Amino acid sequence: MTRVLMFAGQGAQRVGMGGAELFDRFADLVAEADAVLGYSLRDLCLTDPHQRLDRTEFTQPAVYAVNALSLAALRADGQPDPDAAIGHSLGEYNALQAAGVFGFTDGLRLVAARARAMARITNGAMAAVIGMDEAVIRLLLRRAGLEAVEVANLNTADQTVVAGPAAKLEAAAVLLKESGARAVRPLKVSGPFHTTHMAPAAREFGELLTRTPLAAPRFPVYANRTAQPYSAEHTTRLLTEQIDHPVRWRETVERLLDTDPDTEFQEVGTGPVLTRMLRAIHTERTP
């Protein structure tokens, strides 16, 4: 049986995530995080006194840190390395950290820089389209002249995330619902992530990545960009392109299941977001 760890990304945040016990147990790592970020990670995650948890520049470091602390807890309790790891968008950084590509603190520095670059792209939004095929979504948007709204996350056969300028996305939501989508649900993000609108952020962050030492992964980590395992020589390019290209989540999960139908997935970190997606993918694959 193949064992796979999976890590959620932005959108999984909630006040209270991690819990006080986790922050107490790894106080040394929390202190390192505070030194990098310049504010209290514990306060941000557990109480959010300044109402900043849903702002990209705060969300991404918080989710990354809670995912990483949760992984540290599993390892401290004796759980061995998995056979592979995957992460959705931001969660991919946790998968790479788990595989030793960078350490906790270096990963947090990268995530904080990525968040700042992405937060600079404003006036955008994302929404999950439920009950409509991806190809139909693309066709409807193109016919309506709404090409500025792009497919961003290919999550399951029944759920595709689209993103773009806020006003265009509102028009797209009306179109898609009138054309048969069961629902179009806004996401808790502040920009049109994983679309061509994020190209300036990808360029900015890519410059930092080229100066960052990255080790080869100890076990396979599947890239959002390609749905294939990372190789050491392509990590910088794939992480750069991840910002302004779609997340191929369903394809990634199905590749693992095609290799081993009995693959065991374990979600680590903030909540059951990916577990619900996994359940949907299993259902879609069942005759």
Secondary structure, 3 states (H helix, E strand, C coil): CCEEEEECCCCCCCCCCCCHHHHHHCHHHHHHHHHHHCCCHHHHHHCCCCCCCCCHHHHHHHHHHHHHHHHHHHHHCCCCCCCEEEECCCHHHHHHHHCCCCCHHHHHHHHHHHHHHHHCCCCEEEEEEECCCHHHHHHHHHHCCCCCCEEEEEEECCEEEEEEEHHHHHHHHHHHHHCCCCEEEECCCCCCCCCHHHHHHHHHHHHHHHCCCCCCCCCCEECCCCCCECCHHHHHHHHHHHCCCCECHHHHHHHHHHHCCCCEEEECCCCCHHHHHHHHHHHHHCC
